[in-house]
Amino acid sequence: MKQYIKLFKNDNKQEGDSKPVYQNGNVKIKEKMILDPERAYSCAIWKNPEDGTLNLKIELKDEQFNQSPDI
């Protein structure tokens, strides 16, 4: 299960204010996703060079293929 969220550059951002550099005030989630604190997730963010937007991906990790490092 994964979700993608697009963030747009905030053109109203001014130096010293508390506004975010990127935001999206109208995010649509494609399917219900409940984050469980007992599970591991991967997160990625990248910039689209064509329009300058940021894309955020949150995805449940498949524990079957991921191993924890030895501590």
Secondary structure, DSSP 8 states (H G I E B T S, - for coil): -EEEEEEEE-TT--TTS---SEE-SS---SS-----TTS-EEEEEEE-TTT--EEEEEEE--TTT------
